[in-house]
Amino acid sequence: MISNHLNSYLILAVFLLIAGIYGLIQHRSFIGMLVSTELILNGAGVNFMAFNRFLAPDPAVGQVITLFIMGIAAAEAAIVVSFILAVFRKYRSIDPDEVKELHG
């Protein structure tokens, strides 16, 4: 049975946010950090869509903000991937701890 209540969507958004923050703290690679950041942004998008669905008088507001978040996430992913490639070319590693040690 699919629940159609605001609380269900908010629980999903909080789960995505917590999983993203946990991933940022625990992952030791730039790619893991990128995926965790995407989880955080997706949690924010779910939040906007949920509040749009249940509380907003204008149904387009939450959708426009979510599309804006998706655009920011795509731009952020492109910038981070180019950063990862530049770091890998210079240090031959994408592990943040190794890059910090090599900085000297």
C-alpha contacts under 8 A as a table, 3 or more apart, distances in Angstrom:
res1	aa1	res2	aa2	distance
3	S	8	S	6.76
4	N	8	S	7.23
5	H	8	S	5.63
5	H	9	Y	7.12
6	L	9	Y	5.41
6	L	10	L	6.25
6	L	50	A	6.31
6	L	51	F	7.46
6	L	54	F	6.66
7	N	10	L	5.00
7	N	11	I	6.05
8	S	11	I	5.24
8	S	12	L	6.38
9	Y	12	L	5.07
9	Y	13	A	6.16
9	Y	46	V	6.96
9	Y	47	N	7.12
9	Y	50	A	6.00
10	L	13	A	4.95
10	L	14	V	6.08
10	L	46	V	7.76
10	L	47	N	6.30
10	L	50	A	7.23
11	I	14	V	5.13
11	I	15	F	6.07
12	L	15	F	5.05
12	L	16	L	6.25
12	L	43	G	7.50
12	L	46	V	7.77
13	A	16	L	5.14
13	A	17	L	6.15
13	A	42	N	7.78
13	A	43	G	4.36
13	A	44	A	6.74
13	A	46	V	5.70
13	A	47	N	5.84
14	V	17	L	4.95
14	V	18	I	6.02
14	V	43	G	6.71
15	F	18	I	5.20
15	F	19	A	5.99
15	F	43	G	7.73
16	L	19	A	5.10
16	L	20	G	6.04
16	L	39	L	5.69
16	L	40	I	6.17
16	L	42	N	7.15
16	L	43	G	5.02
17	L	20	G	5.11
17	L	21	I	6.21
17	L	39	L	6.53
17	L	40	I	4.72
17	L	41	L	7.91
17	L	43	G	5.36
17	L	44	A	7.63
18	I	21	I	5.13
18	I	22	Y	5.99
18	I	40	I	7.82
19	A	22	Y	5.10
19	A	23	G	6.02
19	A	36	S	7.30
19	A	39	L	7.17
19	A	40	I	7.81
20	G	23	G	4.99
20	G	24	L	6.20
20	G	35	V	7.80
20	G	36	S	4.25
20	G	37	T	6.00
20	G	38	E	7.49
20	G	39	L	5.03
20	G	40	I	5.04
21	I	24	L	5.07
21	I	25	I	6.33
21	I	36	S	6.79
21	I	37	T	7.78
21	I	40	I	7.12
22	Y	25	I	5.17
22	Y	26	Q	6.04
22	Y	36	S	7.90
23	G	26	Q	5.12
23	G	27	H	5.51
23	G	32	G	7.04
23	G	33	M	6.63
23	G	36	S	5.18
24	L	27	H	5.81
24	L	32	G	7.45
24	L	33	M	5.17
24	L	36	S	5.67
24	L	37	T	7.19
27	H	30	F	7.95
27	H	32	G	5.54
27	H	33	M	6.19
28	R	32	G	7.09
28	R	33	M	7.63
28	R	95	D	6.24
28	R	96	P	6.43
28	R	97	D	7.36
29	S	32	G	5.31
29	S	33	M	6.37
29	S	94	I	6.25
29	S	95	D	4.87
29	S	96	P	6.04
30	F	33	M	5.02
30	F	34	L	6.16
30	F	84	I	6.90
30	F	94	I	6.30
30	F	95	D	6.69
30	F	96	P	6.73
31	I	34	L	4.95
31	I	35	V	6.29
31	I	84	I	7.96
32	G	35	V	5.16
32	G	36	S	6.16
33	M	36	S	5.01
33	M	37	T	6.14
34	L	37	T	5.13
34	L	38	E	6.28
34	L	77	A	7.01
34	L	80	V	7.26
35	V	38	E	5.03
35	V	39	L	6.35
36	S	39	L	5.04
36	S	40	I	6.45
37	T	40	I	5.09
37	T	41	L	6.34
38	E	41	L	5.08
38	E	42	N	6.07
38	E	73	A	6.64
39	L	42	N	5.04
39	L	43	G	6.14
40	I	43	G	5.09
40	I	44	A	6.43
41	L	44	A	5.06
41	L	45	G	6.27
41	L	69	I	6.95
41	L	70	M	7.91
41	L	73	A	6.94
42	N	45	G	4.88
42	N	46	V	6.18
43	G	46	V	5.14
43	G	47	N	6.25
44	A	47	N	5.01
44	A	48	F	6.32
45	G	48	F	5.17
45	G	49	M	6.19
45	G	65	I	7.81
45	G	66	T	5.05
45	G	69	I	6.70
45	G	70	M	7.89
46	V	49	M	5.12
46	V	50	A	6.00
46	V	66	T	7.95
47	N	50	A	5.15
47	N	51	F	6.20
48	F	51	F	5.31
48	F	52	N	5.93
48	F	62	G	5.17
48	F	63	Q	7.57
48	F	65	I	7.16
48	F	66	T	6.50
49	M	52	N	4.90
49	M	53	R	6.02
49	M	62	G	5.26
49	M	63	Q	6.32
49	M	66	T	6.95
50	A	53	R	5.10
50	A	54	F	6.28
51	F	54	F	5.32
51	F	55	L	5.28
51	F	56	A	6.48
51	F	62	G	7.27
52	N	55	L	5.71
52	N	56	A	4.79
52	N	57	P	7.99
52	N	58	D	7.77
52	N	59	P	6.01
52	N	60	A	7.80
52	N	61	V	6.83
52	N	62	G	4.78
52	N	63	Q	7.42
53	R	56	A	6.68
53	R	59	P	6.86
53	R	62	G	7.91
56	A	59	P	6.25
56	A	61	V	7.62
56	A	62	G	7.85
58	D	61	V	6.06
59	P	62	G	6.67
59	P	63	Q	7.30
60	A	63	Q	5.21
60	A	64	V	6.04
61	V	64	V	5.31
61	V	65	I	6.30
62	G	65	I	5.14
62	G	66	T	6.03
63	Q	66	T	5.03
63	Q	67	L	6.14
64	V	67	L	5.09
64	V	68	F	6.16
65	I	68	F	4.93
65	I	69	I	6.20
66	T	69	I	4.96
66	T	70	M	6.18
67	L	70	M	4.97
67	L	71	G	6.23
68	F	71	G	5.08
68	F	72	I	6.27
69	I	72	I	5.04
69	I	73	A	6.07
70	M	73	A	4.98
70	M	74	A	6.17
71	G	74	A	5.13
71	G	75	A	6.23
72	I	75	A	5.14
72	I	76	E	5.96
73	A	76	E	5.00
73	A	77	A	6.03
74	A	77	A	5.10
74	A	78	A	6.26
75	A	78	A	5.15
75	A	79	I	6.23
76	E	79	I	5.17
76	E	80	V	6.06
77	A	80	V	5.15
77	A	81	V	6.00
78	A	81	V	5.24
78	A	82	S	6.26
79	I	82	S	5.21
79	I	83	F	6.16
80	V	83	F	4.86
80	V	84	I	6.04
81	V	84	I	4.96
81	V	85	L	6.20
82	S	85	L	5.07
82	S	86	A	6.23
83	F	86	A	5.10
83	F	87	V	6.16
84	I	87	V	5.12
84	I	88	F	6.03
84	I	94	I	6.57
85	L	88	F	5.06
85	L	89	R	6.12
86	A	89	R	5.18
86	A	90	K	6.31
87	V	90	K	5.21
87	V	91	Y	5.90
87	V	92	R	7.36
87	V	93	S	7.19
87	V	94	I	6.54
87	V	99	V	7.93
88	F	91	Y	5.33
88	F	92	R	4.56
88	F	93	S	5.03
88	F	94	I	5.57
89	R	92	R	5.61
91	Y	94	I	7.72
91	Y	99	V	6.64
91	Y	102	L	7.53
93	S	98	E	7.15
93	S	99	V	7.05
94	I	98	E	7.75
94	I	99	V	7.12
95	D	98	E	5.44
95	D	99	V	6.30
96	P	99	V	5.08
96	P	100	K	6.11
97	D	100	K	5.16
97	D	101	E	6.29
98	E	101	E	5.05
98	E	102	L	6.12
99	V	102	L	5.09
99	V	103	H	6.20
100	K	103	H	5.24
100	K	104	G	7.56
101	E	104	G	6.21
